[in-house]
Amino acid sequence: MKSYKAVLFDLDGTLLDSAPDLVASLNWVRRYEQLDPLPVDQMSQYASKGALGLLNAGMPKTDPDTLETWRLLFLDHYANNSYRESRLYEGVPELLDYLAAAGIPWGVVTNKIESLTFPIIRAAALEATIGCVVCGDTLEESKPHPAPVKYACQKLAVSPADTLFVGDDVRDIQAGQAAGTCTAAVHYGYGSAELAADGVDASLHIHHPRDLIAALNPDFNPLA
């Protein structure tokens, strides 16, 4: 079994169940347009697609100017309500505790912009242990481009070949593979329906955060 010197995570749908707050912001835009709200379970599959992905899925077809107006309304609402109902997934705190105890540095590579990401990192009490945060606007490129993943490896001073990148969206897998990391596909997240894409089979397959502990530590016993 390969030994990893660092682990990188996507944020939404991997560490964080953020769909309730993201869909709440979508529904705020819908109320602005006098439309009925949509249920979280119907829209959660789009939670990893950003504001435009949610708006394209949850709003009527429109012209580019109106879509931009909706995007700004969405982001303004979400910036003030990003950690109301969002929570770390069950098992994630234990996973992060394991990484700390094992001395394995970890970080986040997300397409969320910095002004939205860092308040969530603070609200989720991750600041003390996180090794790096690379956001959608940290560099000129974002996932599936490999540059953010490579940059995170540099920040952690670990080579991509010794790093595991964990994400729920096919773009995470593509970014990690292009950067030269090993990859783990999260099937409990929002993008799991797309994880049958070419190239994902070579990844580790994670159905619960404890599966990742088991992949990192062959002696791990979830019943102990």
N, C-alpha and C positions, 0 to 999 in steps of 0.2 A: 504493500500500500504506500502511495506517495505521501511524503511529509511536506506540509505547506508551512511557509515562514510568515505568511500574511493572508488575510481574508478581506476582500472588498465586497460590499453589499450595495445593491440597488436599495432605494428607500421605500417608495410606495409599492405595496403588494409583496414586499420581501421582509423588511423589518417592521413596517408600519401599516396597520389597517386604517387607511386614511379615507376610504370611500365615503363614510357617512358625512364628513365635512366637505369633501369635494362635491358630492351630489347635492348637499345643502346649498352650496354656492350656485350650482347649476339651477336648482329650483328657485333660488332668489332671482336669477335672471328670467326664469319662466314666469314668475309672479309679476315682474316688471312688465312683461308682455301679456299679462292677463291669461296665462296658460296654467293648467293644473300641474301640480308637482308630480314627479316621477319617483317610483320606489327605488330605494338604494340597491336592492338585489337585482333589479333590472339594469341598472346603469353601472354597477361596480366593475363590470368587465372593461369599461373604458377609463377607469381611474388611473391607469398608467400612461394614458395618452395625452395628459396635459389638458389645459383649458380648452384649446381648440378641438382636441379629440372629443372631449365631453360635450362641447357645444355643437359640434357637427353631428354627434349621435343623438343629442337630446333636445335640439331646437329645430324649427322648420328651416328648410332651405331658404337662403337669403342672399343678398348681394354682399360683396366684400366690405363695404363701409359699415353696414349694419352688423356684420359678424365682428368687425373690429370694435365697434361700440359694445357689443355683448361681451367680448373678451375683456375689455377694460373694466366693465361692471363686475364680471366674474372675479377678476383678480383683486379688485378693491374689496369685495366682500370676503373673499377667501383670506386675504392678508390679515383681516381682523377676526377671523373665525376658523383658523387652520388647526386648532387643537382643542376643539369643543368635545367631539365624540371620538376622535382618532385615538388609537392606542397601539402600543407594541403588540404584535401577535403573541398569543399564548406560546410559551417556550422560548421566546426571544431573549428575555432577561437572563434565563438560565444559560442560553447559548453564549451570550456576551460575558457572563460570569466565568464560563468555562475558558473562553479565549483569554480573559485576564489572568486566570489562574495558571494557564498553560504558557503564558508569556508570548502569545501570538498577537501581534498588532493587527488592528482592523480599521477600516475606513468606509466611507460612503461615496459612491459615484452615482449621482442622480441627474436627471434632466430638468429638475426643478431649479428655478433661479435662486441665487443666493439670498435675496431679500425674503423669500418664502421659506427657504430651507433652514437657515440658522435659528429663527424663532422656534421651529419645530424641534430641532436638535436640543435646544435649551429646555423646552417644555417637557420633552421626553426624558430629561435628565441623562443625556448621553455625553455631555461635554467632557466629563471627567475621564472617560476611557477611550473616546474616539481618537484615532490617530491622524485622520485627515478627512476633509470634506471637499469633494469636487462637484461643482454644480453645473447646470446647463449653460450658464454664462460666465463660468470661471475662465474658460478658453473660448476661442472662436468656434471650435467644433464641439458637438455633443454626440452622445450615443445615437446610432450604432458606430460612429467613428471611434477608432481605437485611442485617439489622443487623450481623452479624459482618464481612461484606465491606465495608460502608460504614465501619465502625470501623477496619478495617485500612487502608483508603485514607486516612483521617484520620491514622493513625499514620505513614504514609509521606508525608503532605502532598502527595498527588496526587489529583486528581479521579477519580471512578469512570469517567468518559468516556475518560480517558487511561490506564486500567488494563486489563490482560488477566488474567482469572481462569481458572486451568487446573485441571481436575479430571476424575476418571474416573467419577463418579457423577452421575446425573441431578439429584440435589439440589444439586450444585455448580453445574451449569448454571443451574438455577432461581434459586439465590441470587445468582449473578453478574448474570444478566439483570435480576432484580428490583432489584438495587442500582445498575444503570446501567452496569456494566462490559461490555466485550467478553468473550467466553468462548471457551475452547478445550476440546474434548472429547478426553480421553485414551483411546485404544482399546486400549492395552496393559495397562490397569489392571483392577481387580476388578469394576467396575460396567459394563464395556463392553457387556454383554448388554442393558442398559437404555437405551443411548444412541440407540436408534431412536425415543425418545419425541418427542412434538410439541415443537417449539421448539429441538431440538438441531441441526437442519440449518443454522441460522444461525451456528453456532459454527465456529471453525477445527477441523480434524480432525487429531489428532496420533497417529501410530502408533509413533513413537520420539522420544525427547527431541531428537534432531537436527532433527526436523521443526519443532520450536518455534524453534530457532535460525534455520532457514531462513525461518520466518514473521516473525521479528524483523529479519532481515538478508538482503535479497534477493541480496546478493553472496556469501553463504555457500556454500562448496563442500565437501561432506563428504568428498570424495576428496583434498582438498589436503593 
